[in-house]
Amino acid sequence: MSPQHLHLLLDLLAQPTAPFREEHVIACVGRVLEQANIPFFADPVGNLVIGAASKADYLRRIREKSTEPLRVFIAHMDHPGFHGVEWLSPRRLKVLWLGGAPVKHLAGAAVWLADSHGWAGSGALRNVALVASKRTIHSAEVVLDTPLDKPANSLYGGFQFRAPVWRRGKKIYTKAADDLVGVFAIVATALALFGAAKRRASPIPFIGLLTRAEEVGFVGVVGHFELGWLDAKRRPIVCVSLEASRTLPGAIVGKGPVVRLGDRRTVFNPDALKVLADLAEHVLPGKHQRRVMDGGACEATAATAYGFPAIGISVPLGNYHNQGFEGGPDCAHAAGPAPEFVHLDDIAGELVLCRALMQPNLPWGDAWHKQRLALRKNLRSYRKLL
Ligand SMILES: [Zn+2]
């Protein structure tokens, strides 16, 4: 990975974020795009749209008559965390949890706090209540290390470790790789495409959609689909969900990005998937993995529900949603709070796949053509036995 890419990745992973509190990620991405002169705007839901300067520009891209599908790369900017609700005393903040979380060894667990200005402080959890299914946290109290003179509802936070992000060899440990690694991949892909595009005449069939509040049911991306903008299309569209997904047998950290065949809810579009799978064989032979990543659901499911062909690429993720499944540094107890971790080679491979998906003239319209020829040849060779 180039020093510039690594710098951008670490910068993104160091931003505080929680569902509905993606402001610092948005600011960080905005700075990078502005500097590179890449068009972007915020949709009415607050998602960032990259590759178009405005709603009118976006609609123009959707309405271009072309056989080249518009690739809509989707990643979410939030990560499970909490919102402040009310002060119980000058140092005790009642908080409500949003999204997944470990459910063991929570008493005394360290948390960070932030507000719209940036990092605000730190504290420890106590009196944690789980949701009825016991699968995640419902609410808790945060005992602050130092009292804060700020409105309770201006504060948000998540689990804290030795640093927001640090490196050990090729592994990156962080409070939140899901899905800031996906955000990084989209921004890096945009930088590469639009950097090269200065010498190109035709518009690039690329839209990056950085969404909000995925962790509570794809709220940002569903809000975007509900705008109906994509329904105005006069060209094919393919949605590409980029996720950091719970590592599973066959989707091992460090063995390459995963051609995601599906998630916990559904399998993905078989035609577009065939294009992606063949590309992966070509550009990352022996250096990618493929499987249904059913450790969680992703925004490709939301796209599928709205009728858009969708595929996915995953970076295998250790300690998914800060649950100490794989353990390692700063994980004091198995299944307790733990930093997420990802592998630099997997992220580099994801960038290669994203770039490959942007090649012109891929067989989107008839992905199975070669396969059909092979099947027909086989039929011919056995015809005499029929
Ligand atoms: Zn995610």
Residues whose N, C-alpha, C, O or C-beta is under 5 A from the ligand:
A	BS01	ZN	D178 D179 A244
